Amino acid sequence: MPQDGPTQQDCEQAAGTRWIMHHAQPLVPHHVTLWGDDLYSKAPFCALALHPGFHFLLVCQPDAHPKLYERLAFGQPQGVMGQCAQRRRPGPVTEVALYRFIHEVLLQAGKHTLSVPWLELTVLNAKTGAQLSDNTFIPTHRRSAQNVAQVAQAGRGRWQIANENPNGLKTKGYHLEHNCGHGKP
């Protein structure tokens, strides 16, 4: 049962901070990229990850970063935001992937905040125009019209790994939620 106090219950950010502090030195030479959800896209965690030389690709939701999205709304009419589109057919439906990216935007309000790159991938049904998905990230890897699709797909890959594997284990005959803890193999 969770108890009050920092020694009683850990949080993901504290665990991520400890992980960076313990594992950065041997891993940084291998050009490791840290993936994470919106929980990690905060200035202290990003600065900690950047200090030893990690790259990161973190989800960055609009409701969690209102000042960043205000700055982005101002940056688009100023012409500082890169944009490109790509038609693709990954399945039975043709999609249009719209990419928007900016090389530097302040992550939060305040004078001494971290400046980060930002990337958005919006996928539309080419025939109906219906929005199929919308993802936003702060990636430290350099983006351009030539590689923005690969960077965005890497961000989507984190979601697929985090969600599709457990869902497959639950629904494709393993039924983990039904037999765990019942003493049956």
C-alpha positions as CSV (number, residue, x, y, z in Angstrom):
1,M,0.0,0.0,0.0
2,P,1.5,3.4,-0.9
3,Q,2.6,5.5,2.0
4,D,3.4,9.2,2.3
5,G,6.9,10.5,1.8
6,P,9.7,10.2,-0.8
7,T,11.2,7.1,0.7
8,Q,7.9,5.2,0.7
9,Q,6.8,5.4,-2.9
10,D,9.0,5.9,-6.0
11,C,7.9,7.8,-9.0
12,E,8.9,7.3,-12.7
13,Q,10.8,10.6,-12.9
14,A,12.8,9.8,-9.7
15,A,13.6,6.3,-11.1
16,G,14.6,7.8,-14.5
17,T,16.8,10.3,-12.8
18,R,18.5,7.6,-10.8
19,W,18.9,5.5,-13.9
20,I,20.7,8.3,-15.8
21,M,22.9,9.0,-12.8
22,H,23.9,5.3,-12.5
23,H,24.2,4.3,-16.2
24,A,25.2,7.4,-18.2
25,Q,29.0,7.0,-18.2
26,P,29.1,3.5,-19.9
27,L,26.2,4.2,-22.3
28,V,26.8,7.7,-23.6
29,P,29.7,6.6,-26.0
30,H,27.1,4.4,-27.7
31,H,24.9,7.3,-28.7
32,V,21.9,6.1,-26.7
33,T,18.5,7.8,-27.2
34,L,16.1,7.9,-24.3
35,W,12.5,7.4,-25.1
36,G,9.7,8.5,-22.8
37,D,6.2,9.7,-22.5
38,D,5.1,13.2,-21.5
39,L,6.0,12.6,-17.9
40,Y,9.7,13.0,-18.8
41,S,9.5,16.1,-21.0
42,K,10.2,18.4,-18.2
43,A,13.2,20.8,-18.1
44,P,15.0,19.3,-15.1
45,F,14.9,15.7,-16.6
46,C,15.8,16.9,-20.1
47,A,18.8,18.9,-18.8
48,L,19.9,15.9,-16.7
49,A,19.7,13.7,-19.8
50,L,21.6,16.2,-22.0
51,H,24.4,16.8,-19.5
52,P,26.3,13.5,-20.0
53,G,25.4,13.5,-23.7
54,F,22.3,11.4,-24.1
55,H,19.8,12.0,-26.9
56,F,16.1,11.9,-26.1
57,L,12.9,11.5,-28.0
58,L,10.1,12.4,-25.6
59,V,6.4,12.9,-26.0
60,C,5.3,16.5,-25.5
61,Q,1.6,17.0,-25.0
62,P,-0.1,20.4,-25.5
63,D,-2.0,20.3,-22.2
64,A,1.2,19.7,-20.2
65,H,3.2,22.5,-21.9
66,P,0.9,25.5,-22.6
67,K,3.7,28.1,-22.8
68,L,5.6,26.0,-25.4
69,Y,2.5,25.7,-27.6
70,E,1.8,29.4,-27.2
71,R,5.3,30.0,-28.6
72,L,4.7,27.5,-31.4
73,A,1.5,29.3,-32.4
74,F,3.6,32.5,-32.7
75,G,6.4,30.8,-34.5
76,Q,4.4,29.3,-37.3
77,P,3.3,32.7,-38.9
78,Q,6.9,33.9,-38.5
79,G,8.1,31.3,-40.9
80,V,10.5,29.6,-38.5
81,M,8.7,26.3,-38.5
82,G,9.6,23.6,-41.1
83,Q,6.8,21.7,-42.7
84,C,6.6,18.8,-45.1
85,A,4.1,16.1,-46.1
86,Q,4.3,12.5,-47.4
87,R,1.7,10.2,-48.9
88,R,2.1,6.5,-47.8
89,R,0.1,3.3,-47.9
90,P,1.0,1.3,-44.9
91,G,-2.2,-0.8,-45.1
92,P,-5.6,-0.7,-46.9
93,V,-5.9,3.1,-46.5
94,T,-3.7,5.7,-48.1
95,E,-2.5,8.2,-45.5
96,V,-1.0,11.6,-45.7
97,A,1.6,12.3,-43.0
98,L,2.0,16.0,-42.2
99,Y,5.2,17.0,-40.3
100,R,5.9,20.2,-38.6
101,F,9.1,20.9,-36.8
102,I,11.1,23.7,-35.2
103,H,14.7,23.6,-34.1
104,E,14.4,25.6,-30.9
105,V,11.6,26.6,-28.6
106,L,11.5,27.2,-24.9
107,L,10.1,24.2,-23.0
108,Q,8.4,26.2,-20.2
109,A,7.8,29.7,-18.9
110,G,10.6,31.6,-17.2
111,K,13.9,33.2,-17.9
112,H,16.2,30.3,-17.4
113,T,14.3,27.5,-19.1
114,L,15.6,24.9,-21.5
115,S,15.4,25.4,-25.3
116,V,14.4,22.2,-27.1
117,P,13.5,21.1,-30.6
118,W,9.9,20.1,-31.4
119,L,8.2,17.8,-33.9
120,E,4.6,17.0,-34.8
121,L,3.3,14.2,-36.9
122,T,-0.4,14.3,-37.9
123,V,-1.7,11.4,-40.0
124,L,-4.8,11.9,-42.1
125,N,-6.9,9.6,-44.2
126,A,-6.1,10.7,-47.8
127,K,-9.6,10.0,-49.1
128,T,-11.7,11.5,-46.3
129,G,-9.3,13.9,-44.6
130,A,-10.2,12.3,-41.2
131,Q,-7.4,12.6,-38.6
132,L,-6.0,9.2,-37.8
133,S,-3.4,10.2,-35.3
134,D,-1.5,13.2,-33.9
135,N,1.8,12.9,-32.1
136,T,4.1,15.6,-30.7
137,F,7.7,15.1,-29.5
138,I,10.8,16.9,-28.4
139,P,13.7,15.0,-30.1
140,T,17.3,16.0,-29.8
141,H,18.3,14.4,-33.0
142,R,18.7,16.9,-35.9
143,R,15.6,17.2,-38.1
144,S,15.3,18.2,-41.6
145,A,12.7,17.6,-44.4
146,Q,14.8,14.6,-45.4
147,N,14.8,12.8,-42.0
148,V,11.8,14.1,-40.1
149,A,9.8,11.0,-41.1
150,Q,12.3,8.7,-39.6
151,V,12.6,10.7,-36.3
152,A,8.7,10.8,-36.0
153,Q,8.5,7.1,-36.7
154,A,11.0,6.4,-34.0
155,G,8.7,8.3,-31.6
156,R,5.7,6.3,-32.7
157,G,7.7,3.1,-32.3
158,R,8.0,3.8,-28.5
159,W,4.2,3.9,-28.3
160,Q,3.8,0.7,-30.3
161,I,6.3,-1.2,-28.2
162,A,4.7,0.1,-25.0
163,N,1.2,-0.8,-26.0
164,E,1.1,-3.4,-28.7
165,N,3.2,-6.0,-26.9
166,P,1.2,-6.2,-23.7
167,N,-2.0,-6.0,-25.7
168,G,-0.9,-8.9,-27.8
169,L,0.0,-11.0,-24.8
170,K,-3.4,-10.3,-23.3
171,T,-5.5,-10.9,-26.5
172,K,-3.7,-13.5,-28.6
173,G,-4.2,-16.6,-26.4
174,Y,-2.0,-15.8,-23.4
175,H,-4.8,-14.3,-21.3
176,L,-2.3,-13.0,-18.7
177,E,-4.8,-11.0,-16.8
178,H,-6.9,-14.2,-16.2
179,N,-4.2,-16.7,-14.9
180,C,-1.6,-14.5,-13.1
181,G,-1.5,-15.3,-9.4
182,H,-3.8,-18.3,-9.6
183,G,-1.0,-20.8,-9.2
184,K,-1.3,-22.1,-12.8
185,P,1.5,-21.9,-15.4
